[in-house]
Amino acid sequence: MILTALLVDEYDAALSVFAQKLGFEPREDTMLTDDKRWVVVAPHGAANGLLLTRAVGDRQREAIGDQSGGRVSLFLETDDFARDYLAYTQRDLRFVEAARHEPYGTVAVFEDLYGNRWDLIEPSVGKG
């Protein structure tokens, strides 16, 4: 399994958004110390996931929501773009652009609760 660390300000708020708005499954939530947890979420059935890491110190707190300098850095692949786009908009997920069709698939950019940019993408490769 590969985990991508994602800076968050508070574990429970982040866990709630990823579980309720994105439909990710909580895979692990283990107390490591009095103020540090190992919190892993992932899309259902995915081999890889996100390690939600609570920011410590000014430098990390300043990077929350801007770990990639404003670029899309996370990609959520779907097998049914229309279904998931509708579900996410109904759950008040913030899309920052309209869905578009590209040679590689159907895609739209959304932001998580911190402003990190994601591509929701249904690849066209292998379809047809």
Backbone torsions as a table, in degrees:
resi	resn	phi	psi	omega
1	MET	NA	140.9	174.1
2	ILE	-110.5	131.3	175.5
3	LEU	-113.4	140.0	173.2
4	THR	-108.6	124.2	179.1
5	ALA	-75.8	135.5	178.6
6	LEU	-129.4	119.3	179.9
7	LEU	-68.8	133.9	177.6
8	VAL	-133.2	162.5	178.5
9	ASP	-89.7	-25.9	-176.8
10	GLU	-154.8	131.1	-174.4
11	TYR	-58.6	-52.9	-171.6
12	ASP	-65.2	-39.3	178.1
13	ALA	-63.3	-44.9	179.9
14	ALA	-65.4	-45.1	179.8
15	LEU	-59.4	-41.9	179.2
16	SER	-62.1	-45.9	-178.6
17	VAL	-66.2	-44.9	-178.8
18	PHE	-66.4	-34.8	179.3
19	ALA	-77.5	-46.9	-172.6
20	GLN	-83.7	-43.8	-176.9
21	LYS	-83.3	-41.7	-177.5
22	LEU	-95.3	-12.4	178.7
23	GLY	74.8	19.2	177.7
24	PHE	-70.7	154.0	176.0
25	GLU	-98.5	134.3	173.0
26	PRO	-69.2	122.9	-178.4
27	ARG	-97.1	-32.7	-179.4
28	GLU	-158.0	144.0	175.2
29	ASP	-149.5	93.0	-173.7
30	THR	-119.4	130.7	174.5
31	MET	-73.2	126.6	177.3
32	LEU	-100.4	-41.5	174.2
33	THR	-140.9	-173.7	179.7
34	ASP	-61.9	-26.0	-177.1
35	ASP	-129.2	13.0	-179.8
36	LYS	-129.7	132.8	179.8
37	ARG	-126.9	158.3	172.6
38	TRP	-106.7	101.3	-174.2
39	VAL	-118.0	118.3	-178.4
40	VAL	-120.7	131.9	174.4
41	VAL	-128.1	155.4	179.7
42	ALA	-159.7	153.6	171.7
43	PRO	-60.7	147.7	179.5
44	HIS	-55.7	129.5	176.9
45	GLY	81.9	-4.8	-178.5
46	ALA	-79.3	145.1	177.9
47	ALA	-78.6	-27.3	-175.6
48	ASN	-111.6	165.6	-178.1
49	GLY	-157.8	-168.9	179.8
50	LEU	-111.3	136.2	170.9
51	LEU	-99.2	111.5	-179.6
52	LEU	-80.2	113.5	-175.2
53	THR	-113.2	121.8	-179.9
54	ARG	-73.0	127.2	-178.8
55	ALA	-65.7	139.0	177.2
56	VAL	-127.0	126.9	178.4
57	GLY	88.5	160.5	-176.1
58	ASP	-60.5	-44.2	-176.9
59	ARG	-59.8	-46.1	179.2
60	GLN	-68.4	-41.7	179.4
61	ARG	-61.4	-37.7	178.4
62	GLU	-66.8	-24.5	-178.1
63	ALA	-86.5	-10.1	179.6
64	ILE	-58.9	126.3	177.9
65	GLY	83.5	-4.4	-178.1
66	ASP	-138.7	36.0	-177.6
67	GLN	-66.9	-17.7	-178.3
68	SER	-119.9	20.3	177.5
69	GLY	65.7	29.2	177.6
70	GLY	90.3	-2.8	178.6
71	ARG	-87.8	160.2	170.4
72	VAL	-66.0	129.2	179.6
73	SER	-130.4	-7.2	-179.1
74	LEU	-126.5	139.1	-173.7
75	PHE	-128.5	121.5	-179.9
76	LEU	-111.0	108.0	-177.5
77	GLU	-86.5	139.6	179.5
78	THR	-129.2	156.0	173.8
79	ASP	-98.5	-0.9	178.8
80	ASP	-150.6	87.6	-176.2
81	PHE	-58.1	-48.4	-176.0
82	ALA	-59.0	-43.7	-179.9
83	ARG	-61.2	-50.3	-175.1
84	ASP	-72.8	-37.2	176.9
85	TYR	-59.8	-46.1	178.5
86	LEU	-62.6	-47.5	-179.4
87	ALA	-60.1	-43.2	-177.8
88	TYR	-69.5	-38.7	178.0
89	THR	-67.7	-35.2	177.5
90	GLN	-68.1	-24.8	177.2
91	ARG	-92.6	14.5	177.0
92	ASP	63.7	31.4	171.3
93	LEU	-73.4	138.0	-173.4
94	ARG	-91.3	107.4	173.2
95	PHE	-88.0	133.2	-176.3
96	VAL	-98.5	0.8	174.8
97	GLU	-156.9	161.2	177.6
98	ALA	-73.7	155.2	175.5
99	ALA	-61.7	145.0	179.5
100	ARG	-141.4	155.5	177.5
101	HIS	-102.8	126.3	178.2
102	GLU	-120.5	164.8	178.2
103	PRO	-56.5	-28.1	-178.2
104	TYR	-90.4	-9.4	177.7
105	GLY	150.2	-172.3	176.8
106	THR	-96.2	134.2	-171.7
107	VAL	-148.5	150.7	170.7
108	ALA	-150.3	145.9	-179.9
109	VAL	-95.6	132.3	173.4
110	PHE	-128.8	165.2	177.4
111	GLU	-115.7	141.5	174.5
112	ASP	-80.9	-174.6	-174.7
113	LEU	-62.0	-16.9	-178.7
114	TYR	-102.6	-8.6	-178.6
115	GLY	100.8	0.3	173.9
116	ASN	-62.8	137.1	-178.2
117	ARG	-93.6	136.4	-179.6
118	TRP	-126.2	149.4	165.6
119	ASP	-98.9	125.6	164.0
120	LEU	-91.5	120.8	-171.7
121	ILE	-139.2	134.8	168.7
122	GLU	-111.1	105.3	-177.2
123	PRO	-64.7	146.1	176.0
124	SER	-93.0	-12.9	-178.4
125	VAL	-59.6	129.2	176.8
126	GLY	81.7	4.2	178.2
127	LYS	-102.9	153.2	172.9
128	GLY	125.2	NA	NA
